[in-house]
Amino acid sequence: MKMVVMELKMPESNLRRFEELRKLLGYKTDAQVLNCALTILDWVLNQENGKIVAAVDVDGQKYSALVIPTSDQVKGANSPNFFN
């Protein structure tokens, strides 16, 4: 697999959060965090119509639906799983 270098511009606060997430997940590289995020986003965008992605409490009585700007704009794309 050919490896490439990518440069990102983001607010400093986002970079701090990115680094916090990398440490929390126990990842050694930024690429691992991006691969995980791509896998989750890919899964969310490929859910069938009529389904929502949500966090549900253990009793199944309450849930919080995930809402992201792109989810309404993209129809499932059969993208590959990026998580390594």
ABEGO torsion letter per residue (X at the ends): XBBBBBBBBBBAAAAAAAAAAAAAAGBABAAAAAAAAAAAAAAAAABBBGBBBBBBBAAGABBBBBBBAAAAABBBAGBBBABX
